[in-house]
Amino acid sequence: MMMNNRLVLGIAAIIGSCFVTEVDGAEVQVRIAAVIPNELYQEATHFDDIALLELAEPLTWSEAIQPGNFPTVDDENPTATNCKTAGWGEVEAGSGVSSPVLLGTDLTLMADSDCRDIYLGTGLIGSSMICAASETNSVPCGVGDDGAPLMCGDDNQIVGIYSWSEGCGEGFPPVFTQISQFLTWIDEIANA
């Protein structure tokens, strides 16, 4: 059900765990009060692929649950190239089997022009997207990795959110929504 551009669902998030099925005592379950998609999101192109989750109650910070380190408006173009991502997506592309434990991989942030060249100037890479990849320009990613963070630099700044890829694991880099392009929108929603 949509209410004031907020999708209201009967779901919860488990926060602070590295496991999908195991309980390790560090996690908390919090009901999602609403999902707030960006009003400009275009499913066909993945442009403006970002949404916020409104929690029904505030989180309590702990060793396992910490706030994200986000860029500022001044960080429009990330400068740290040493990055990593993590997710519970498919263990092997196309297998349909998700990892029961959080997996991560090291990536290198790519220049926009290099990413556009790999995607052959198709117009698939928008100005609010960034690419990061391994030395082979690919990483195993797939179903279940959507929304995974792209963290860069020594301070693990969250500069992107995994959005999509073409032929993942086959020479095409994963494409991330660039957080700095949406800071004003995030601030407007958070302070509404």
C-alpha positions, 0 to 999 in steps of 0.5 A: 500500500502506498501512503505519501510516496511511502510503500508500507509493508509487513516486513522486518530487517535483521540488522547486525548479523553476518548470517542469514539463518544462524543467530549469533546474538549480535543481531536485532530485528526491526520492523520496516515502517515504510520503503521510500523509493526515489520518485525519479527511479526508472526501472528500465534504465536503473536511473535513480535506483535508490530507496530509503527504509524507514524503521519503526523504532530507532536502532541502538548502536553496538559493536555489530551495529554502527552508523554508515560513513556517508560522503558529503556534498563536497565528495561528489567524485570519490577519490579513494579507489580501493573499495570493497562490497559485501552481500548475500547474493548467489554463490555462483552466477545463475545458481539460484543458491544464496550464501548463508554468510555475508561474503565480501570482495575487494574492488577498484573504483573505475573512471566513468569514461572507462565504465562507459567504454566497457558498456560500449557507449550504450547510454546505460551508465547514467551520471548518478552511477559509478562502477567498480571491479576487480582486475578482470572488470568483473566480480561474481554478483547477482540475485540477492546482492541488490542494495549491497554497499560499495565502501571505499578508502581507509574509512570505509565511506559508503559511496555506492549501492549495488544496482545492476550489471550486464553479464555479471562475472563475464567482463562487465563491472557491477554498477552502483548508484552513487550516494553523493548524487542523492544527499539532498534527497536523503536529507529531505526524506530524513528530516520530513 
